[in-house]
Amino acid sequence: QGFKTVEYLGSAIYDMKIHLAAKGQAIDPGQFEKDTMAEIGMPPEIVMRHRPTQFGHIFSGDGYSAGYYDYIWADTLTADAAEAFQEAPGGFYDKAVAKRLHDDIMSVGNTIPADEAFRRFRGRDVTIDALMRNRGFAAPAKA
């Protein structure tokens, strides 16, 4: 899981950074990749899962610009929401939690900001803690 997560994050960070940097200027993708991986401290033993040219969405309009990180964000939200059920007396079949999920997230769609919908459901902002536990990592140290 550590390898998989670091490999994924390398590509997601590259995708976001090149999207933000590419506003009307020429970029050498190979050098940009080397510089980005050095900047984030990517272990040399883990190469990017995707080459820069595989991020076709960078060049095809704004419908999916810099969206590769969305997959891990979805995993983060899902893991955190699932723990709301695990913490409830009825587990994944807890009717009260299911109703909150429906009322606070599913039924509101894009009528309110997503962070506000999640906060209403969970009573707090999303954290990475559940995702980390789900992937078998130790809980982050408390500050």
Buried (B, 14 or more C-beta within 10 A) or exposed (E): EEEEBBBBBBBBBBBBBBBEEBEEEEEEBEEBBEEBBEEEEBEEEBBBBBEBEEBEBBEEEEEEBBBBBEEBBEBBBEBBBEBBBEEBEEEEEBEEBBEBBEEBBEEBEEEEEBEEBBBBBBEEEBBBBBBBBBBEBEEEEEE
